[in-house]
């Protein structure tokens, strides 16, 4: 072979060697890309989240649907596994502890449930004769700094408060008619504990605290005369029409004077939250806000349908008067202050709300109403 031929052979081989290197490099890049693409699925986090809704109710069906969408919303990086009431944690106290301890990564409770553990929580959902419109609560949380303050409070318990979830007003179903606050005197009524119970007691009510699942049998047996629970949609599904004949609302435009905006929330274990990539944290926060609107609007639609069913079943609706509302607020104000003075966190939340209620855009409270209160 001549030198020329030898050089030609060597030179002809170089491109081939370069080609093989390129193929190998391309293969590595493809493999690397595949590994990167697979990383989210391999590193997917699964959060177990228990709701306080009973299985089969419209509330739980909505929660379950929303949880099942989270995997797609996060491109497979975060999975929400929903559980109905009592399925992992047997009661509310156990639920709180299960999330703190990481047995569950999250919970979907009624925020008011923690009044015994977190006094400020009585001001994180509507309370007797306080702000009574859903938009007022969204304003306080998202425009007036209440969300940030709430997160500071929950952090002390190893929890992260993601955000409020709008639900509904609470209403009272009774065995006998109630046409005014005076008619409540002497009745035994299931109501939430804390501030709500204390205000009702001012009007001669004997209050009882029962979990939602125990209300129907208590009404059926006659061990209570009436019961507060959530709104018409869920209460119809729980069969309250079978054991009561009357429904009590507030004045026109106000379903309830004692708990008109019964907020739920999504609260998660702080360690689980901190383990999330910031982009996933943002998605979860956004989805909670979206779910809040979706949950609220769906419940309102079902309420309208449920009220038709209650009427067809023979239930009678009565309404308290505007005068009753003012009497109720007058009785409630000293109790607001009592709860606000339980600790500095409760005072901070209440102070924000009091200024809002006294602002002319709301006008619920005047200087005269709180004269002498500290």
Number of C-alpha atoms within 10 A of each C-alpha: 6 7 8 9 10 11 12 11 11 11 11 11 12 11 11 11 11 11 12 12 12 12 12 12 12 12 12 12 12 12 12 12 12 11 12 12 11 12 13 15 14 12 11 15 17 15 21 20 24 29 26 22 23 19 16 12 17 18 21 22 15 16 20 20 11 18 20 14 13 19 18 11 15 16 13 18 20 21 20 20 17 21 24 22 22 17 14 16 21 11 13 17 13 13 25 23 14 20 24 21 15 17 16 22 24 31 26 24 22 22 22 25 19 17 17 13 11 18 21 27 23 24 23 27 24 25 23 25 24 23 23 24 14 18 12 15 22 18 13 17 18 13 10 15 13 21 20 13 15 22 16 15 19 19 14 10 15 15 24 24 23 21 24 25 25 25 26 25 25 22 24 23 29 25 18 15 17 21 16 17 18 12 14 20 15 13 17 19 25 26 24 20 16 19 21 21 20 19 24 22 16 13 17 16 21 20 21 14 16 17 12 18 12 10 20 20 13 17 22 15 10 13 12 21 21 28 28 23 22 18 24 28 24 22 23 19 13 17 11 24 22 14 18 23 19 21 26 23 23 20 17 11 9 16 22 26 27 28 25 28 25 24 23 24 22 23 25 26 26 22 15 18 20 11 11 15 10 11 9 17 15 12 13 21 15 14 17 19 17 13 19 20 14 16 20 18 15 15 22 17 11 17 19 12 14 19 18 12 16 22 13 10 12 12 19 16 17 16 18 20 16 14 12 18 21 14 13 20 22 15 19 23 18 16 18 23 17 14 20 22 17 13 12 12 19 22 20 17 22 22 14 14 21 17 13 20 18 15 13 11 8 12 11 18 18 13 8 7 13 14 8 8 10 9
